[in-house]
Amino acid sequence: MTTFVITVPGTFTSDITDSERAALEQKLAPQHTDVSESEGVNLLTLNEDGTFAIRLEVDAADRYEAKLDATKLVSTALQEAGIAEADAALGQPAVTGIDSDL
């Protein structure tokens, strides 16, 4: 298995509250560990225009699986934070880091 840092971009189509943002970060916190923290990578970047980027670590066999897993994690976290799917359009995930023992 390889640890991938995946960036999932998106756009909030309506404003989110501070409590929704905090809940989202709390749901995603377990996916922001050693590699991200040692590199100083922010878990969530939210811009004034509503665009955002979420960076998480995913252990997967390959890039494709890592991107799918990250997108599922973000979708679930958004839902659990009370943010409707229609209020957070997700873009294509990208691999932005790899930590492998190979």
NULOFI-840574 format. One record per residue (C-alpha): residue in one letter; x negated, y, z negated. Coordinates in steps of 0.5 Angstrom, whole numbers, padded with zeros to 4 digits, always signed. Layout:
BEGIN
AXYZ...
This chain:
BEGIN
M+0000+0000+0000T-0002+0007+0001T+0000+0013-0002F+0003+0019+0003V+0004+0026+0001I+0010+0028+0005T+0013+0034+0007V+0021+0035+0008P+0023+0042+0010G+0030+0044+0010T+0034+0050+0010F+0039+0052+0004T+0046+0054+0008S+0048+0057+0002D+0045+0060-0004I+0043+0055-0010T+0043+0057-0017D+0037+0057-0022S+0040+0051-0025E+0041+0047-0019R+0034+0049-0017A+0031+0046-0024A+0036+0040-0023L+0033+0038-0016E+0025+0039-0019Q+0027+0035-0025K+0030+0029-0020L+0024+0030-0016A+0018+0030-0021P+0017+0023-0022Q+0015+0023-0014H+0010+0029-0015T+0004+0026-0019D-0004+0025-0018V-0005+0027-0011S-0001+0033-0011E-0003+0035-0018S-0010+0035-0017E-0009+0038-0010G-0005+0044-0013V+0001+0042-0008N+0007+0045-0010L+0013+0040-0011L+0018+0045-0008T+0017+0052-0004L+0023+0056-0003N+0023+0062+0001E+0027+0068+0001D+0031+0066+0008G+0033+0060+0005T+0028+0055+0008F+0024+0050+0003A+0019+0045+0003I+0019+0039-0001R+0013+0035-0002L+0013+0028-0005E+0008+0022-0006V+0011+0016-0003D+0008+0009-0003A+0009+0005+0003A+0006+0001+0008D+0006+0006+0014R+0007+0013+0016Y+0014+0011+0018E+0016+0008+0012A+0014+0013+0008K+0018+0019+0012L+0024+0015+0011D+0023+0014+0004A+0022+0021+0002T+0028+0023+0006K+0032+0018+0002L+0029+0021-0004V+0030+0028-0002S+0037+0027+0000T+0039+0023-0007A+0036+0028-0011L+0040+0034-0007Q+0046+0030-0009E+0045+0029-0016A+0043+0036-0017G+0050+0038-0015I+0048+0041-0008A+0052+0038-0002E+0049+0035+0004A+0052+0041+0008D+0049+0046+0004A+0042+0043+0005A+0040+0042+0012L+0034+0037+0012G+0028+0038+0018Q+0023+0032+0020P+0019+0030+0015A+0011+0030+0016V+0005+0027+0013T+0001+0032+0010G-0004+0028+0006I-0006+0020+0005D-0009+0017-0001S-0012+0010+0001D-0017+0005-0002L-0018+0003+0005
